């Protein structure tokens, strides 16, 4: 059974930093994308950052220059380094992996940016 477990969320002041981690277990074959989405109350889930097969990376315009997505294949983990956080970054962040067998989601981790 495929499972994605996020960690690293929490409360941080504006301008602060957090690093989210997503540890994958189970067999996921032929991965063609992995990344992070977020959803704020009353809003639709939106793409934050994704690594596409071949190594290309996409970022939402709102996070370019502040967030960095990376992966550690040996640890089977995907990261999202978030810097210069703003109140509008407050949301539940979800890990996502797409492979030939389907699309998989983590349960989400809350990020709250507030003074």
C-alpha positions in Angstrom: 0.0 0.0 0.0 1.3 3.4 -1.0 1.5 5.9 1.8 2.8 9.5 1.8 3.4 11.1 5.2 4.1 14.8 5.5 5.8 16.5 8.4 7.4 19.8 9.3 4.3 22.1 9.4 3.6 24.4 12.2 3.3 28.1 13.3 5.9 30.6 12.1 6.1 34.3 12.1 6.1 36.3 8.8 9.6 36.2 7.3 10.4 32.9 8.9 11.2 29.5 7.4 9.9 26.0 7.5 10.9 22.8 5.7 8.3 20.3 4.8 9.1 16.6 4.3 7.1 13.9 2.6 8.2 10.3 3.1 6.9 7.7 0.7 6.4 4.1 1.4 5.1 1.3 -0.7 5.8 0.7 -4.4 5.2 3.6 -6.8 6.1 2.7 -10.4 7.0 5.0 -13.2 6.8 8.3 -11.4 6.2 11.2 -13.8 5.6 13.9 -11.2 5.9 14.7 -7.6 5.3 17.8 -5.7 3.4 19.9 -3.2 -0.1 21.5 -3.3 -1.8 23.7 -0.7 -5.4 24.6 0.2 -6.5 27.5 2.3 -10.0 27.7 3.8 -12.6 28.7 1.2 -10.1 28.2 -1.7 -9.4 25.5 -4.2 -6.3 23.3 -3.9 -3.4 24.8 -5.9 -0.1 23.7 -7.1 2.9 25.0 -5.2 5.8 23.2 -6.7 6.4 20.1 -8.7 9.2 18.0 -10.1 8.4 16.6 -13.5 9.9 13.4 -15.0 13.3 14.4 -16.5 14.0 16.8 -13.7 12.2 20.0 -14.7 10.6 22.0 -11.9 7.5 24.2 -11.8 6.6 26.7 -9.2 3.6 28.8 -8.6 4.3 32.5 -9.3 3.4 33.4 -5.8 6.3 31.3 -4.3 9.0 31.7 -6.9 12.3 32.8 -5.3 11.1 31.8 -1.8 10.3 28.1 -2.0 12.5 25.3 -3.2 11.4 21.7 -3.9 13.9 18.9 -3.8 14.1 15.1 -3.4 16.3 12.5 -1.9 15.9 9.3 -3.8 17.9 7.3 -1.3 15.6 8.3 1.5 12.5 8.2 -0.7 11.6 11.7 0.5 10.5 14.9 -1.1 11.1 18.3 0.6 9.7 21.8 0.3 12.0 24.5 1.8 9.9 27.6 2.5 11.6 30.9 3.2 10.4 34.5 3.7 7.0 33.1 4.6 4.0 35.4 4.3 0.5 35.2 6.0 -1.0 34.4 2.6 1.1 31.2 2.6 -1.1 29.9 5.4 -2.7 26.6 4.2 -2.8 22.9 4.5 0.1 21.6 2.4 -0.3 18.2 0.6 2.3 16.0 -0.9 1.4 14.5 -4.2 3.0 11.7 -6.4 1.8 10.7 -9.8 2.8 7.4 -11.3 1.6 4.9 -13.8 -0.5 3.2 -11.1 -2.4 6.3 -10.0 -2.2 9.6 -8.1 -1.4 9.5 -4.4 -1.9 12.2 -1.8 -0.6 12.7 1.7 -3.0 13.7 4.5 -1.7 17.2 4.7 0.3 19.3 7.2 -0.9 22.7 8.5 1.3 25.7 7.9 0.3 28.9 9.7 2.1 32.2 9.2 1.1 34.7 11.8 2.6 37.2 14.2 
